[in-house]
Amino acid sequence: MTSNPNVGDTITYRLRPSENPCNPLRLWHGVIEHVYAGKDWYRVRLTDEGYEGIRELVLGFQVVEVSCVDKIKIE
């Protein structure tokens, strides 16, 4: 992982081996809704077709890529 994910960022991740995925290399996509303080955990709302809106817990080691939301500074 190259950056620290924040609320609103989109992440690409893989399922944990303990979830016994049919395709362990499949990439999943979701928007971070909550970052757990002091943990490397994220509550994510999936954006993949057919899975939109499903929420799940993603651990930091699962994250493959982070697409950061541009922060707009309002003066």
PDB file of N, H, CA, C and O in Angstrom:
ATOM      1  N   MET A   1       0.850  -1.167   0.000  1.00  0.00           N
ATOM      2  CA  MET A   1       0.000   0.000   0.000  1.00  0.00           C
ATOM      3  C   MET A   1       0.898   1.234   0.000  1.00  0.00           C
ATOM      4  O   MET A   1       1.892   1.276   0.725  1.00  0.00           O
ATOM      5  N   THR A   2       0.552   2.250  -0.818  1.00  0.00           N
ATOM      6  H   THR A   2      -0.255   2.216  -1.408  1.00  0.00           H
ATOM      7  CA  THR A   2       1.416   3.413  -0.943  1.00  0.00           C
ATOM      8  C   THR A   2       0.951   4.606  -0.131  1.00  0.00           C
ATOM      9  O   THR A   2       1.744   5.515   0.116  1.00  0.00           O
ATOM     10  N   SER A   3      -0.294   4.637   0.291  1.00  0.00           N
ATOM     11  H   SER A   3      -0.938   3.899   0.090  1.00  0.00           H
ATOM     12  CA  SER A   3      -0.768   5.770   1.087  1.00  0.00           C
ATOM     13  C   SER A   3      -1.753   5.284   2.141  1.00  0.00           C
ATOM     14  O   SER A   3      -2.258   4.164   2.068  1.00  0.00           O
ATOM     15  N   ASN A   4      -2.019   6.141   3.122  1.00  0.00           N
ATOM     16  H   ASN A   4      -1.609   7.051   3.182  1.00  0.00           H
ATOM     17  CA  ASN A   4      -2.971   5.793   4.170  1.00  0.00           C
ATOM     18  C   ASN A   4      -4.376   6.128   3.700  1.00  0.00           C
ATOM     19  O   ASN A   4      -4.675   7.295   3.448  1.00  0.00           O
ATOM     20  N   PRO A   5      -5.234   5.147   3.580  1.00  0.00           N
ATOM     21  CA  PRO A   5      -6.600   5.399   3.122  1.00  0.00           C
ATOM     22  C   PRO A   5      -7.392   6.249   4.118  1.00  0.00           C
ATOM     23  O   PRO A   5      -7.218   6.130   5.331  1.00  0.00           O
ATOM     24  N   ASN A   6      -8.249   7.093   3.594  1.00  0.00           N
ATOM     25  H   ASN A   6      -8.390   7.189   2.609  1.00  0.00           H
ATOM     26  CA  ASN A   6      -9.122   7.955   4.390  1.00  0.00           C
ATOM     27  C   ASN A   6     -10.566   7.752   3.980  1.00  0.00           C
ATOM     28  O   ASN A   6     -10.844   7.175   2.929  1.00  0.00           O
ATOM     29  N   VAL A   7     -11.486   8.224   4.806  1.00  0.00           N
ATOM     30  H   VAL A   7     -11.260   8.693   5.660  1.00  0.00           H
ATOM     31  CA  VAL A   7     -12.914   8.160   4.477  1.00  0.00           C
ATOM     32  C   VAL A   7     -13.134   8.847   3.125  1.00  0.00           C
ATOM     33  O   VAL A   7     -12.624   9.940   2.878  1.00  0.00           O
ATOM     34  N   GLY A   8     -13.897   8.185   2.263  1.00  0.00           N
ATOM     35  H   GLY A   8     -14.311   7.297   2.463  1.00  0.00           H
ATOM     36  CA  GLY A   8     -14.200   8.722   0.940  1.00  0.00           C
ATOM     37  C   GLY A   8     -13.297   8.195  -0.156  1.00  0.00           C
ATOM     38  O   GLY A   8     -13.644   8.263  -1.335  1.00  0.00           O
ATOM     39  N   ASP A   9     -12.129   7.664   0.226  1.00  0.00           N
ATOM     40  H   ASP A   9     -11.847   7.609   1.183  1.00  0.00           H
ATOM     41  CA  ASP A   9     -11.220   7.093  -0.771  1.00  0.00           C
ATOM     42  C   ASP A   9     -11.794   5.782  -1.301  1.00  0.00           C
ATOM     43  O   ASP A   9     -12.555   5.097  -0.616  1.00  0.00           O
ATOM     44  N   THR A  10     -11.418   5.449  -2.526  1.00  0.00           N
ATOM     45  H   THR A  10     -10.800   6.005  -3.083  1.00  0.00           H
ATOM     46  CA  THR A  10     -11.792   4.173  -3.116  1.00  0.00           C
ATOM     47  C   THR A  10     -10.591   3.243  -3.009  1.00  0.00           C
ATOM     48  O   THR A  10      -9.464   3.624  -3.327  1.00  0.00           O
ATOM     49  N   ILE A  11     -10.848   2.020  -2.558  1.00  0.00           N
ATOM     50  H   ILE A  11     -11.763   1.710  -2.300  1.00  0.00           H
ATOM     51  CA  ILE A  11      -9.764   1.050  -2.465  1.00  0.00           C
ATOM     52  C   ILE A  11     -10.061  -0.160  -3.344  1.00  0.00           C
ATOM     53  O   ILE A  11     -11.213  -0.503  -3.607  1.00  0.00           O
ATOM     54  N   THR A  12      -8.994  -0.779  -3.779  1.00  0.00           N
ATOM     55  H   THR A  12      -8.058  -0.500  -3.565  1.00  0.00           H
ATOM     56  CA  THR A  12      -9.051  -2.052  -4.491  1.00  0.00           C
ATOM     57  C   THR A  12      -8.403  -3.063  -3.560  1.00  0.00           C
ATOM     58  O   THR A  12      -7.330  -2.807  -3.015  1.00  0.00           O
ATOM     59  N   TYR A  13      -9.044  -4.204  -3.374  1.00  0.00           N
ATOM     60  H   TYR A  13      -9.916  -4.412  -3.816  1.00  0.00           H
ATOM     61  CA  TYR A  13      -8.547  -5.179  -2.402  1.00  0.00           C
ATOM     62  C   TYR A  13      -8.911  -6.597  -2.808  1.00  0.00           C
ATOM     63  O   TYR A  13      -9.717  -6.817  -3.711  1.00  0.00           O
ATOM     64  N   ARG A  14      -8.301  -7.550  -2.123  1.00  0.00           N
ATOM     65  H   ARG A  14      -7.646  -7.371  -1.389  1.00  0.00           H
ATOM     66  CA  ARG A  14      -8.609  -8.971  -2.313  1.00  0.00           C
ATOM     67  C   ARG A  14      -9.226  -9.505  -1.029  1.00  0.00           C
ATOM     68  O   ARG A  14      -8.996  -8.970   0.055  1.00  0.00           O
ATOM     69  N   LEU A  15     -10.010 -10.565  -1.165  1.00  0.00           N
ATOM     70  H   LEU A  15     -10.197 -11.000  -2.046  1.00  0.00           H
ATOM     71  CA  LEU A  15     -10.597 -11.203   0.012  1.00  0.00           C
ATOM     72  C   LEU A  15      -9.501 -11.916   0.807  1.00  0.00           C
ATOM     73  O   LEU A  15      -8.480 -12.323   0.254  1.00  0.00           O
ATOM     74  N   ARG A  16      -9.732 -12.055   2.100  1.00  0.00           N
ATOM     75  H   ARG A  16     -10.561 -11.724   2.549  1.00  0.00           H
ATOM     76  CA  ARG A  16      -8.798 -12.769   2.969  1.00  0.00           C
ATOM     77  C   ARG A  16      -8.824 -14.270   2.649  1.00  0.00           C
ATOM     78  O   ARG A  16      -9.879 -14.800   2.300  1.00  0.00           O
ATOM     79  N   PRO A  17      -7.697 -14.957   2.759  1.00  0.00           N
ATOM     80  CA  PRO A  17      -7.672 -16.406   2.540  1.00  0.00           C
ATOM     81  C   PRO A  17      -8.662 -17.140   3.440  1.00  0.00           C
ATOM     82  O   PRO A  17      -9.234 -18.153   3.037  1.00  0.00           O
ATOM     83  N   SER A  18      -8.868 -16.632   4.660  1.00  0.00           N
ATOM     84  H   SER A  18      -8.404 -15.809   4.987  1.00  0.00           H
ATOM     85  CA  SER A  18      -9.792 -17.280   5.594  1.00  0.00           C
ATOM     86  C   SER A  18     -11.247 -17.205   5.128  1.00  0.00           C
ATOM     87  O   SER A  18     -12.103 -17.912   5.658  1.00  0.00           O
ATOM     88  N   GLU A  19     -11.533 -16.349   4.135  1.00  0.00           N
ATOM     89  H   GLU A  19     -10.838 -15.774   3.704  1.00  0.00           H
ATOM     90  CA  GLU A  19     -12.886 -16.254   3.576  1.00  0.00           C
ATOM     91  C   GLU A  19     -13.117 -17.292   2.474  1.00  0.00           C
ATOM     92  O   GLU A  19     -14.207 -17.366   1.906  1.00  0.00           O
ATOM     93  N   ASN A  20     -12.088 -18.091   2.176  1.00  0.00           N
ATOM     94  H   ASN A  20     -11.203 -18.031   2.638  1.00  0.00           H
ATOM     95  CA  ASN A  20     -12.156 -19.153   1.165  1.00  0.00           C
ATOM     96  C   ASN A  20     -12.747 -18.662  -0.156  1.00  0.00           C
ATOM     97  O   ASN A  20     -13.736 -19.220  -0.631  1.00  0.00           O
ATOM     98  N   PRO A  21     -12.152 -17.620  -0.760  1.00  0.00           N
ATOM     99  CA  PRO A  21     -12.703 -17.105  -2.016  1.00  0.00           C
ATOM    100  C   PRO A  21     -12.549 -18.113  -3.152  1.00  0.00           C
ATOM    101  O   PRO A  21     -11.547 -18.823  -3.234  1.00  0.00           O
ATOM    102  N   CYS A  22     -13.557 -18.167  -4.030  1.00  0.00           N
ATOM    103  H   CYS A  22     -14.371 -17.590  -3.964  1.00  0.00           H
ATOM    104  CA  CYS A  22     -13.488 -19.044  -5.209  1.00  0.00           C
ATOM    105  C   CYS A  22     -12.359 -18.597  -6.130  1.00  0.00           C
ATOM    106  O   CYS A  22     -11.659 -19.420  -6.720  1.00  0.00           O
ATOM    107  N   ASN A  23     -12.192 -17.278  -6.246  1.00  0.00           N
ATOM    108  H   ASN A  23     -12.760 -16.609  -5.767  1.00  0.00           H
ATOM    109  CA  ASN A  23     -11.118 -16.720  -7.058  1.00  0.00           C
ATOM    110  C   ASN A  23     -10.293 -15.790  -6.163  1.00  0.00           C
ATOM    111  O   ASN A  23     -10.627 -14.613  -6.031  1.00  0.00           O
ATOM    112  N   PRO A  24      -9.237 -16.294  -5.556  1.00  0.00           N
ATOM    113  CA  PRO A  24      -8.466 -15.486  -4.607  1.00  0.00           C
ATOM    114  C   PRO A  24      -7.745 -14.297  -5.232  1.00  0.00           C
ATOM    115  O   PRO A  24      -7.290 -13.409  -4.512  1.00  0.00           O
ATOM    116  N   LEU A  25      -7.634 -14.264  -6.557  1.00  0.00           N
ATOM    117  H   LEU A  25      -8.004 -14.986  -7.141  1.00  0.00           H
ATOM    118  CA  LEU A  25      -6.960 -13.152  -7.227  1.00  0.00           C
ATOM    119  C   LEU A  25      -7.925 -12.049  -7.661  1.00  0.00           C
ATOM    120  O   LEU A  25      -7.499 -10.996  -8.134  1.00  0.00           O
ATOM    121  N   ARG A  26      -9.217 -12.295  -7.500  1.00  0.00           N
ATOM    122  H   ARG A  26      -9.563 -13.151  -7.116  1.00  0.00           H
ATOM    123  CA  ARG A  26     -10.203 -11.291  -7.900  1.00  0.00           C
ATOM    124  C   ARG A  26     -10.011 -10.004  -7.102  1.00  0.00           C
ATOM    125  O   ARG A  26      -9.765 -10.033  -5.896  1.00  0.00           O
ATOM    126  N   LEU A  27     -10.126  -8.894  -7.790  1.00  0.00           N
ATOM    127  H   LEU A  27     -10.326  -8.870  -8.770  1.00  0.00           H
ATOM    128  CA  LEU A  27     -10.028  -7.591  -7.148  1.00  0.00           C
ATOM    129  C   LEU A  27     -11.421  -7.040  -6.888  1.00  0.00           C
ATOM    130  O   LEU A  27     -12.287  -7.066  -7.763  1.00  0.00           O
ATOM    131  N   TRP A  28     -11.624  -6.544  -5.682  1.00  0.00           N
ATOM    132  H   TRP A  28     -10.921  -6.523  -4.972  1.00  0.00           H
ATOM    133  CA  TRP A  28     -12.884  -5.942  -5.268  1.00  0.00           C
ATOM    134  C   TRP A  28     -12.660  -4.445  -5.084  1.00  0.00           C
ATOM    135  O   TRP A  28     -11.536  -4.002  -4.849  1.00  0.00           O
ATOM    136  N   HIS A  29     -13.736  -3.672  -5.193  1.00  0.00           N
ATOM    137  H   HIS A  29     -14.649  -4.032  -5.385  1.00  0.00           H
ATOM    138  CA  HIS A  29     -13.627  -2.214  -5.107  1.00  0.00           C
ATOM    139  C   HIS A  29     -14.686  -1.683  -4.152  1.00  0.00           C
ATOM    140  O   HIS A  29     -15.826  -2.147  -4.140  1.00  0.00           O
ATOM    141  N   GLY A  30     -14.282  -0.696  -3.346  1.00  0.00           N
ATOM    142  H   GLY A  30     -13.356  -0.319  -3.355  1.00  0.00           H
ATOM    143  CA  GLY A  30     -15.231  -0.109  -2.414  1.00  0.00           C
ATOM    144  C   GLY A  30     -14.788   1.267  -1.959  1.00  0.00           C
ATOM    145  O   GLY A  30     -13.629   1.653  -2.113  1.00  0.00           O
ATOM    146  N   VAL A  31     -15.736   1.994  -1.397  1.00  0.00           N
ATOM    147  H   VAL A  31     -16.677   1.680  -1.272  1.00  0.00           H
ATOM    148  CA  VAL A  31     -15.484   3.327  -0.857  1.00  0.00           C
ATOM    149  C   VAL A  31     -15.406   3.204   0.659  1.00  0.00           C
ATOM    150  O   VAL A  31     -16.263   2.584   1.287  1.00  0.00           O
ATOM    151  N   ILE A  32     -14.379   3.797   1.234  1.00  0.00           N
ATOM    152  H   ILE A  32     -13.682   4.301   0.723  1.00  0.00           H
ATOM    153  CA  ILE A  32     -14.198   3.742   2.687  1.00  0.00           C
ATOM    154  C   ILE A  32     -15.222   4.637   3.362  1.00  0.00           C
ATOM    155  O   ILE A  32     -15.333   5.822   3.051  1.00  0.00           O
ATOM    156  N   GLU A  33     -15.971   4.051   4.294  1.00  0.00           N
ATOM    157  H   GLU A  33     -15.881   3.088   4.547  1.00  0.00           H
ATOM    158  CA  GLU A  33     -16.959   4.799   5.073  1.00  0.00           C
ATOM    159  C   GLU A  33     -16.450   5.111   6.480  1.00  0.00           C
ATOM    160  O   GLU A  33     -16.887   6.075   7.109  1.00  0.00           O
ATOM    161  N   HIS A  34     -15.520   4.283   6.965  1.00  0.00           N
ATOM    162  H   HIS A  34     -15.165   3.500   6.453  1.00  0.00           H
ATOM    163  CA  HIS A  34     -15.005   4.497   8.324  1.00  0.00           C
ATOM    164  C   HIS A  34     -13.604   3.907   8.427  1.00  0.00           C
ATOM    165  O   HIS A  34     -13.344   2.800   7.955  1.00  0.00           O
ATOM    166  N   VAL A  35     -12.711   4.663   9.050  1.00  0.00           N
ATOM    167  H   VAL A  35     -12.922   5.562   9.434  1.00  0.00           H
ATOM    168  CA  VAL A  35     -11.366   4.182   9.356  1.00  0.00           C
ATOM    169  C   VAL A  35     -11.314   3.972  10.863  1.00  0.00           C
ATOM    170  O   VAL A  35     -11.555   4.909  11.625  1.00  0.00           O
ATOM    171  N   TYR A  36     -11.005   2.774  11.297  1.00  0.00           N
ATOM    172  H   TYR A  36     -10.809   2.014  10.678  1.00  0.00           H
ATOM    173  CA  TYR A  36     -10.967   2.468  12.724  1.00  0.00           C
ATOM    174  C   TYR A  36      -9.673   3.006  13.330  1.00  0.00           C
ATOM    175  O   TYR A  36      -8.580   2.599  12.936  1.00  0.00           O
ATOM    176  N   ALA A  37      -9.801   3.918  14.283  1.00  0.00           N
ATOM    177  H   ALA A  37     -10.688   4.249  14.603  1.00  0.00           H
ATOM    178  CA  ALA A  37      -8.657   4.569  14.921  1.00  0.00           C
ATOM    179  C   ALA A  37      -7.756   3.540  15.584  1.00  0.00           C
ATOM    180  O   ALA A  37      -8.222   2.650  16.295  1.00  0.00           O
ATOM    181  N   GLY A  38      -6.459   3.678  15.340  1.00  0.00           N
ATOM    182  H   GLY A  38      -6.081   4.402  14.763  1.00  0.00           H
ATOM    183  CA  GLY A  38      -5.485   2.792  15.960  1.00  0.00           C
ATOM    184  C   GLY A  38      -5.424   1.411  15.338  1.00  0.00           C
ATOM    185  O   GLY A  38      -4.665   0.557  15.796  1.00  0.00           O
ATOM    186  N   LYS A  39      -6.208   1.184  14.310  1.00  0.00           N
ATOM    187  H   LYS A  39      -6.825   1.878  13.939  1.00  0.00           H
ATOM    188  CA  LYS A  39      -6.236  -0.122  13.645  1.00  0.00           C
ATOM    189  C   LYS A  39      -5.963   0.088  12.164  1.00  0.00           C
ATOM    190  O   LYS A  39      -6.067   1.205  11.656  1.00  0.00           O
ATOM    191  N   ASP A  40      -5.623  -0.960  11.496  1.00  0.00           N
ATOM    192  H   ASP A  40      -5.538  -1.867  11.908  1.00  0.00           H
ATOM    193  CA  ASP A  40      -5.442  -0.930  10.049  1.00  0.00           C
ATOM    194  C   ASP A  40      -6.674  -1.607   9.429  1.00  0.00           C
ATOM    195  O   ASP A  40      -6.564  -2.526   8.617  1.00  0.00           O
ATOM    196  N   TRP A  41      -7.863  -1.110   9.850  1.00  0.00           N
ATOM    197  H   TRP A  41      -7.953  -0.364  10.510  1.00  0.00           H
ATOM    198  CA  TRP A  41      -9.143  -1.678   9.422  1.00  0.00           C
ATOM    199  C   TRP A  41      -9.990  -0.592   8.801  1.00  0.00           C
ATOM    200  O   TRP A  41      -9.893   0.576   9.176  1.00  0.00           O
ATOM    201  N   TYR A  42     -10.832  -0.984   7.840  1.00  0.00           N
ATOM    202  H   TYR A  42     -10.911  -1.933   7.536  1.00  0.00           H
ATOM    203  CA  TYR A  42     -11.697  -0.030   7.135  1.00  0.00           C
ATOM    204  C   TYR A  42     -13.071  -0.648   6.917  1.00  0.00           C
ATOM    205  O   TYR A  42     -13.182  -1.813   6.536  1.00  0.00           O
ATOM    206  N   ARG A  43     -14.131   0.147   7.163  1.00  0.00           N
ATOM    207  H   ARG A  43     -14.041   1.094   7.473  1.00  0.00           H
ATOM    208  CA  ARG A  43     -15.476  -0.291   6.775  1.00  0.00           C
ATOM    209  C   ARG A  43     -15.684   0.250   5.371  1.00  0.00           C
ATOM    210  O   ARG A  43     -15.549   1.448   5.124  1.00  0.00           O
ATOM    211  N   VAL A  44     -16.013  -0.652   4.457  1.00  0.00           N
ATOM    212  H   VAL A  44     -16.123  -1.626   4.658  1.00  0.00           H
ATOM    213  CA  VAL A  44     -16.086  -0.332   3.036  1.00  0.00           C
ATOM    214  C   VAL A  44     -17.481  -0.642   2.490  1.00  0.00           C
ATOM    215  O   VAL A  44     -18.095  -1.645   2.854  1.00  0.00           O
ATOM    216  N   ARG A  45     -17.968   0.237   1.611  1.00  0.00           N
ATOM    217  H   ARG A  45     -17.469   1.051   1.316  1.00  0.00           H
ATOM    218  CA  ARG A  45     -19.210  -0.001   0.860  1.00  0.00           C
ATOM    219  C   ARG A  45     -18.798  -0.394  -0.546  1.00  0.00           C
ATOM    220  O   ARG A  45     -18.184   0.396  -1.264  1.00  0.00           O
ATOM    221  N   LEU A  46     -19.136  -1.621  -0.942  1.00  0.00           N
ATOM    222  H   LEU A  46     -19.634  -2.263  -0.359  1.00  0.00           H
ATOM    223  CA  LEU A  46     -18.722  -2.130  -2.241  1.00  0.00           C
ATOM    224  C   LEU A  46     -19.362  -1.358  -3.389  1.00  0.00           C
ATOM    225  O   LEU A  46     -20.489  -0.875  -3.286  1.00  0.00           O
ATOM    226  N   THR A  47     -18.611  -1.255  -4.488  1.00  0.00           N
ATOM    227  H   THR A  47     -17.695  -1.648  -4.572  1.00  0.00           H
ATOM    228  CA  THR A  47     -19.096  -0.566  -5.687  1.00  0.00           C
ATOM    229  C   THR A  47     -19.129  -1.495  -6.897  1.00  0.00           C
ATOM    230  O   THR A  47     -19.520  -1.073  -7.985  1.00  0.00           O
ATOM    231  N   ASP A  48     -18.728  -2.744  -6.725  1.00  0.00           N
ATOM    232  H   ASP A  48     -18.410  -3.086  -5.841  1.00  0.00           H
ATOM    233  CA  ASP A  48     -18.730  -3.694  -7.835  1.00  0.00           C
ATOM    234  C   ASP A  48     -20.157  -4.036  -8.253  1.00  0.00           C
ATOM    235  O   ASP A  48     -21.043  -4.192  -7.412  1.00  0.00           O
ATOM    236  N   GLU A  49     -20.367  -4.151  -9.565  1.00  0.00           N
ATOM    237  H   GLU A  49     -19.648  -4.025 -10.248  1.00  0.00           H
ATOM    238  CA  GLU A  49     -21.695  -4.458 -10.102  1.00  0.00           C
ATOM    239  C   GLU A  49     -22.232  -5.748  -9.483  1.00  0.00           C
ATOM    240  O   GLU A  49     -21.540  -6.765  -9.425  1.00  0.00           O
ATOM    241  N   GLY A  50     -23.471  -5.679  -9.027  1.00  0.00           N
ATOM    242  H   GLY A  50     -24.033  -4.853  -9.074  1.00  0.00           H
ATOM    243  CA  GLY A  50     -24.108  -6.823  -8.392  1.00  0.00           C
ATOM    244  C   GLY A  50     -23.872  -6.890  -6.889  1.00  0.00           C
ATOM    245  O   GLY A  50     -24.528  -7.660  -6.186  1.00  0.00           O
ATOM    246  N   TYR A  51     -22.938  -6.088  -6.398  1.00  0.00           N
ATOM    247  H   TYR A  51     -22.405  -5.463  -6.969  1.00  0.00           H
ATOM    248  CA  TYR A  51     -22.609  -6.078  -4.971  1.00  0.00           C
ATOM    249  C   TYR A  51     -22.706  -4.673  -4.383  1.00  0.00           C
ATOM    250  O   TYR A  51     -22.313  -4.445  -3.239  1.00  0.00           O
ATOM    251  N   GLU A  52     -23.235  -3.725  -5.175  1.00  0.00           N
ATOM    252  H   GLU A  52     -23.555  -3.910  -6.104  1.00  0.00           H
ATOM    253  CA  GLU A  52     -23.297  -2.332  -4.739  1.00  0.00           C
ATOM    254  C   GLU A  52     -23.999  -2.204  -3.395  1.00  0.00           C
ATOM    255  O   GLU A  52     -25.048  -2.804  -3.160  1.00  0.00           O
ATOM    256  N   GLY A  53     -23.392  -1.404  -2.517  1.00  0.00           N
ATOM    257  H   GLY A  53     -22.540  -0.916  -2.709  1.00  0.00           H
ATOM    258  CA  GLY A  53     -24.015  -1.116  -1.237  1.00  0.00           C
ATOM    259  C   GLY A  53     -23.718  -2.103  -0.118  1.00  0.00           C
ATOM    260  O   GLY A  53     -23.959  -1.795   1.049  1.00  0.00           O
ATOM    261  N   ILE A  54     -23.204  -3.272  -0.443  1.00  0.00           N
ATOM    262  H   ILE A  54     -23.008  -3.522  -1.391  1.00  0.00           H
ATOM    263  CA  ILE A  54     -22.849  -4.235   0.603  1.00  0.00           C
ATOM    264  C   ILE A  54     -21.664  -3.667   1.373  1.00  0.00           C
ATOM    265  O   ILE A  54     -20.732  -3.120   0.784  1.00  0.00           O
ATOM    266  N   ARG A  55     -21.710  -3.803   2.678  1.00  0.00           N
ATOM    267  H   ARG A  55     -22.467  -4.248   3.156  1.00  0.00           H
ATOM    268  CA  ARG A  55     -20.626  -3.291   3.521  1.00  0.00           C
ATOM    269  C   ARG A  55     -19.850  -4.454   4.126  1.00  0.00           C
ATOM    270  O   ARG A  55     -20.413  -5.484   4.499  1.00  0.00           O
ATOM    271  N   GLU A  56     -18.522  -4.250   4.208  1.00  0.00           N
ATOM    272  H   GLU A  56     -18.065  -3.414   3.904  1.00  0.00           H
ATOM    273  CA  GLU A  56     -17.696  -5.267   4.843  1.00  0.00           C
ATOM    274  C   GLU A  56     -16.459  -4.635   5.457  1.00  0.00           C
ATOM    275  O   GLU A  56     -16.096  -3.501   5.146  1.00  0.00           O
ATOM    276  N   LEU A  57     -15.826  -5.390   6.328  1.00  0.00           N
ATOM    277  H   LEU A  57     -16.121  -6.312   6.580  1.00  0.00           H
ATOM    278  CA  LEU A  57     -14.606  -4.961   6.984  1.00  0.00           C
ATOM    279  C   LEU A  57     -13.420  -5.413   6.141  1.00  0.00           C
ATOM    280  O   LEU A  57     -13.317  -6.581   5.768  1.00  0.00           O
ATOM    281  N   VAL A  58     -12.530  -4.474   5.846  1.00  0.00           N
ATOM    282  H   VAL A  58     -12.614  -3.524   6.149  1.00  0.00           H
ATOM    283  CA  VAL A  58     -11.328  -4.776   5.070  1.00  0.00           C
ATOM    284  C   VAL A  58     -10.115  -4.468   5.954  1.00  0.00           C
ATOM    285  O   VAL A  58     -10.034  -3.401   6.563  1.00  0.00           O
ATOM    286  N   LEU A  59      -9.193  -5.398   6.013  1.00  0.00           N
ATOM    287  H   LEU A  59      -9.258  -6.264   5.518  1.00  0.00           H
ATOM    288  CA  LEU A  59      -7.967  -5.202   6.782  1.00  0.00           C
ATOM    289  C   LEU A  59      -6.880  -4.642   5.865  1.00  0.00           C
ATOM    290  O   LEU A  59      -6.889  -4.878   4.657  1.00  0.00           O
ATOM    291  N   GLY A  60      -5.960  -3.911   6.447  1.00  0.00           N
ATOM    292  H   GLY A  60      -5.953  -3.719   7.429  1.00  0.00           H
ATOM    293  CA  GLY A  60      -4.937  -3.229   5.666  1.00  0.00           C
ATOM    294  C   GLY A  60      -4.159  -4.125   4.722  1.00  0.00           C
ATOM    295  O   GLY A  60      -3.839  -3.706   3.610  1.00  0.00           O
ATOM    296  N   PHE A  61      -3.844  -5.351   5.131  1.00  0.00           N
ATOM    297  H   PHE A  61      -4.104  -5.692   6.035  1.00  0.00           H
ATOM    298  CA  PHE A  61      -3.044  -6.226   4.278  1.00  0.00           C
ATOM    299  C   PHE A  61      -3.787  -6.660   3.008  1.00  0.00           C
ATOM    300  O   PHE A  61      -3.166  -7.138   2.059  1.00  0.00           O
ATOM    301  N   GLN A  62      -5.123  -6.492   2.993  1.00  0.00           N
ATOM    302  H   GLN A  62      -5.628  -6.103   3.764  1.00  0.00           H
ATOM    303  CA  GLN A  62      -5.902  -6.864   1.813  1.00  0.00           C
ATOM    304  C   GLN A  62      -5.848  -5.802   0.720  1.00  0.00           C
ATOM    305  O   GLN A  62      -6.101  -6.099  -0.448  1.00  0.00           O
ATOM    306  N   VAL A  63      -5.521  -4.574   1.090  1.00  0.00           N
ATOM    307  H   VAL A  63      -5.315  -4.333   2.039  1.00  0.00           H
ATOM    308  CA  VAL A  63      -5.587  -3.448   0.159  1.00  0.00           C
ATOM    309  C   VAL A  63      -4.450  -3.520  -0.848  1.00  0.00           C
ATOM    310  O   VAL A  63      -3.280  -3.652  -0.489  1.00  0.00           O
ATOM    311  N   VAL A  64      -4.832  -3.428  -2.130  1.00  0.00           N
ATOM    312  H   VAL A  64      -5.782  -3.321  -2.422  1.00  0.00           H
ATOM    313  CA  VAL A  64      -3.877  -3.472  -3.235  1.00  0.00           C
ATOM    314  C   VAL A  64      -3.589  -2.062  -3.748  1.00  0.00           C
ATOM    315  O   VAL A  64      -2.459  -1.749  -4.120  1.00  0.00           O
ATOM    316  N   GLU A  65      -4.628  -1.208  -3.766  1.00  0.00           N
ATOM    317  H   GLU A  65      -5.546  -1.462  -3.463  1.00  0.00           H
ATOM    318  CA  GLU A  65      -4.488   0.143  -4.325  1.00  0.00           C
ATOM    319  C   GLU A  65      -5.448   1.099  -3.634  1.00  0.00           C
ATOM    320  O   GLU A  65      -6.538   0.706  -3.217  1.00  0.00           O
ATOM    321  N   VAL A  66      -5.039   2.349  -3.516  1.00  0.00           N
ATOM    322  H   VAL A  66      -4.153   2.668  -3.854  1.00  0.00           H
ATOM    323  CA  VAL A  66      -5.867   3.401  -2.936  1.00  0.00           C
ATOM    324  C   VAL A  66      -5.999   4.521  -3.956  1.00  0.00           C
ATOM    325  O   VAL A  66      -5.000   5.017  -4.477  1.00  0.00           O
ATOM    326  N   SER A  67      -7.240   4.919  -4.240  1.00  0.00           N
ATOM    327  H   SER A  67      -8.052   4.516  -3.816  1.00  0.00           H
ATOM    328  CA  SER A  67      -7.502   6.084  -5.092  1.00  0.00           C
ATOM    329  C   SER A  67      -8.037   7.163  -4.174  1.00  0.00           C
ATOM    330  O   SER A  67      -9.176   7.097  -3.713  1.00  0.00           O
ATOM    331  N   CYS A  68      -7.196   8.168  -3.912  1.00  0.00           N
ATOM    332  H   CYS A  68      -6.270   8.222  -4.287  1.00  0.00           H
ATOM    333  CA  CYS A  68      -7.550   9.215  -2.968  1.00  0.00           C
ATOM    334  C   CYS A  68      -8.532  10.220  -3.564  1.00  0.00           C
ATOM    335  O   CYS A  68      -8.476  10.561  -4.746  1.00  0.00           O
ATOM    336  N   VAL A  69      -9.423  10.673  -2.707  1.00  0.00           N
ATOM    337  H   VAL A  69      -9.468  10.396  -1.747  1.00  0.00           H
ATOM    338  CA  VAL A  69     -10.360  11.726  -3.091  1.00  0.00           C
ATOM    339  C   VAL A  69      -9.609  13.046  -3.002  1.00  0.00           C
ATOM    340  O   VAL A  69      -8.881  13.293  -2.041  1.00  0.00           O
ATOM    341  N   ASP A  70      -9.789  13.890  -4.007  1.00  0.00           N
ATOM    342  H   ASP A  70     -10.381  13.690  -4.788  1.00  0.00           H
ATOM    343  CA  ASP A  70      -9.174  15.213  -3.956  1.00  0.00           C
ATOM    344  C   ASP A  70      -9.844  16.020  -2.863  1.00  0.00           C
ATOM    345  O   ASP A  70     -11.069  16.138  -2.822  1.00  0.00           O
ATOM    346  N   LYS A  71      -9.040  16.568  -1.987  1.00  0.00           N
ATOM    347  H   LYS A  71      -8.045  16.473  -2.020  1.00  0.00           H
ATOM    348  CA  LYS A  71      -9.566  17.404  -0.909  1.00  0.00           C
ATOM    349  C   LYS A  71      -9.655  18.840  -1.411  1.00  0.00           C
ATOM    350  O   LYS A  71      -8.646  19.420  -1.813  1.00  0.00           O
ATOM    351  N   ILE A  72     -10.831  19.406  -1.391  1.00  0.00           N
ATOM    352  H   ILE A  72     -11.650  18.935  -1.064  1.00  0.00           H
ATOM    353  CA  ILE A  72     -11.042  20.776  -1.852  1.00  0.00           C
ATOM    354  C   ILE A  72     -10.938  21.722  -0.662  1.00  0.00           C
ATOM    355  O   ILE A  72     -11.631  21.553   0.342  1.00  0.00           O
ATOM    356  N   LYS A  73     -10.084  22.699  -0.782  1.00  0.00           N
ATOM    357  H   LYS A  73      -9.522  22.837  -1.597  1.00  0.00           H
ATOM    358  CA  LYS A  73      -9.912  23.667   0.291  1.00  0.00           C
ATOM    359  C   LYS A  73     -10.844  24.852   0.027  1.00  0.00           C
ATOM    360  O   LYS A  73     -10.753  25.502  -1.014  1.00  0.00           O
ATOM    361  N   ILE A  74     -11.726  25.121   0.963  1.00  0.00           N
ATOM    362  H   ILE A  74     -11.800  24.593   1.809  1.00  0.00           H
ATOM    363  CA  ILE A  74     -12.669  26.214   0.836  1.00  0.00           C
ATOM    364  C   ILE A  74     -12.190  27.352   1.719  1.00  0.00           C
ATOM    365  O   ILE A  74     -11.963  27.171   2.916  1.00  0.00           O
ATOM    366  N   GLU A  75     -12.041  28.512   1.126  1.00  0.00           N
ATOM    367  H   GLU A  75     -12.225  28.659   0.154  1.00  0.00           H
ATOM    368  CA  GLU A  75     -11.586  29.677   1.901  1.00  0.00           C
ATOM    369  C   GLU A  75     -12.686  30.696   2.025  1.00  0.00           C
ATOM    370  O   GLU A  75     -12.490  31.743   2.642  1.00  0.00           O
TER     371      GLU A  75
END
